[in-house]
Amino acid sequence: MSRLTLRLPETLHQHLTQLAEGEGVSLNQYIVYALTRQASLAHVVQVVPQAEVEQQKQAFQDLIRQLGQASSAEIEAILAAREQAEPEADLSADVVAHLKERIEAGMNRADRS
């Protein structure tokens, strides 16, 4: 764990101390909690440039055209060749596993129809 020396206005220090006492935690714990919460909120929404959105739409339309007349084997080959993205760091292993199960269930339903 790292250490940080921080200069605070006295009024802010007193206010944080009161908040920490109200929560029944140390001032250090409260400040870590507050900073973690703020840092997490800062990364909730990420703006994607419009050019990238258009590029993704075009790539999706191209894929749909390719898949329109494709056999199951061709579809599997195309899906295997696609770029794999790593899950976001904030996603727990449980959430990732649940999403994979839902995707597989949807694929299984599509195979049956």
Order of alpha helices (4+ residues) and beta strands (2+ residues): alpha-alpha-alpha-alpha-alpha
